[in-house]
Amino acid sequence: MTDKTIEYFYSAHSAYAYLGAPTLLRIAQDAGWQVVHRPFDFWPVLDATGIPGFKQRSVAHVEYFFGRELRRWAQWRDLPMIHHRPTHHDNPLALANGMIIAAQDPDRLSFAILQAHWRDDADIADVDTLIGLADACGEYSAAVMAAATSPSVQARHAANTAEAIARNVFGSPTYFVRGDMFYGQDRLEMLARAIAQPFDP
């Protein structure tokens, strides 16, 4: 990585990645930095942390962090969002993540996929849905879809997942600036400060 890159570890179904994406891209653009997309398979990363899965968490925890907090942040970031868990939220991520890895403009396609999932309740494991999103983003959808399922792109997806585990990523989204980790889109203002002035070790 160059000294002017933000490493962006996340999954294509992440609510908080959706809420933070426009702010992340604005911060990068204002600083003249590049966002390096590192989509990963969420469940193996979560399992590696030892953090309880969502079904093992209390109702109060889920209702707060994935209910009240989501609604507040959606209003704060001025992004429309459905007020329920997406219908297809537990579907596999390899295809959507692969599309982002293969895209010519991952900034645009990534946000389109996240937005479709959390605004429109779209199934982002569905081939036709992803082709439509790629077309709308000006991608050559047939080529991107073919690349997304290729051994090379899926190997990069697996490598992103392994690296997220090795670097102690414990959720989505997670950002790295000069190796300093920032977890959660609510740390984006701190990330912007780290670009301008790194925090003390």
Secondary structure, 3 states (H helix, E strand, C coil): CCCCEEEEEECCCCHHHHHHHHHHHHHHHHHCCEEEEEECCHHHHHHHHCCCCHHHCCHHHHHHHHHHHHHHHHHHHCCCCCCCCCCCCCCCCHHHHHHHHHCCCHHHHHHHHHHHHHHCCCCCCCHHHHHHHHHHCCCCHHHHHHHHCCHHHHHHHHHHHHHHHHCCCCCCCEEEECCEEEECHHHHHHHHHHHHCCCCC
